[in-house]
Amino acid sequence: MPWSAPLFERSASAPPVPPGLPLVIALTGFTDAGGAVSGLISYVREVLDPIPLAVFSNDVLLDYRARRPIISFEADHLTDFQPPRLELSLAHDALGQPFLVLAGYEPDFAWDAFTDAVLQLAHVYSVSTVTWVHAIPMPVPHTRPIGTTVSGTRTDLTEAHSVWKPHTQVPATVGHLLEYRFAESGAAVAGFVLLIPHYLGDTDYPAATLAALDSLTVATGLVFAGDDLREQNRDYLSRVEEQVSGNDELSRMLQGLEERYDAYMAGSTLATPMIHTGDLPSADELAAELERFLASRPSAEDDKA
């Protein structure tokens, strides 16, 4: 008989969970521009000290060859094996308000089974709302707000904060599938896509994590202390400004992005970005940039080669 592992295990020491809590989902995967989601996961785990309720099985969901675990080598022996983690946990915000958080890697396998399991857990805990965040690189300036595209069933959030409403097709993440299934079930679900300056997309951009936290606050009423992140962002932006001010080409690029951004927001949307004040390029320009970005990524077949 073939061996199989359970999809997840419930924590035997899990505390009682009151019904009706918001569920926050943060899964790293296909894109994570500016390290927004990885920064959010680090914030939750390092600052909020969440208590695991259900731990998902790496042996079922993870492709170890694609995402190698980290192990430390000390002179003549191995220490501190660090496998990836995917957990549903109970956490508390800066005011002590409880919420549920599903955080970790995006599963490589068993998406349907994983999605069914998450929906079942959400039903068991009678979650009130579901909110997830991810980030993509876009031709927008860092001197303006981080805008969002908001999807889901919460039209109030879409109308208030979706600064770009595209009509397009994109490669799905398991977050998209979760949103789709939650919407089918009639849940109050919202997905926030953070639009991160493309030239900062491959860096750890603290403002991206701040925008992710701001998105969660808007959707759930949870409050997060981000003083350390804001300090990191000030230092980060000062280094960016040094590079831009010393390069005429970068300065011209930034000025062009600012002009298009401002023109878009002035005439095309009434939505409010998450942080700062400012605008976006035209929808056609953004769609073209998104298509260019996706076309430049290797296909699944290339990844397996």
Salt bridges, closest charged atoms under 4 A:
ASP76 OD1 - HIS77 ND1 2.87
GLU87 OE1 - ARG85 NH2 3.28
ASP108 OD1 - ARG67 NH2 2.86
GLU184 OE1 - ARG181 NH1 2.97
ASP227 OD1 - ARG230 NH1 3.89
GLU231 OE1 - ARG234 NH2 2.67
GLU241 OE2 - HIS142 NE2 2.81
GLU258 OE2 - ARG144 NH1 3.81
ASP262 OD2 - ARG144 NH2 2.79
GLU285 OE2 - ARG260 NH1 3.44
GLU289 OE2 - ARG292 NH2 2.70
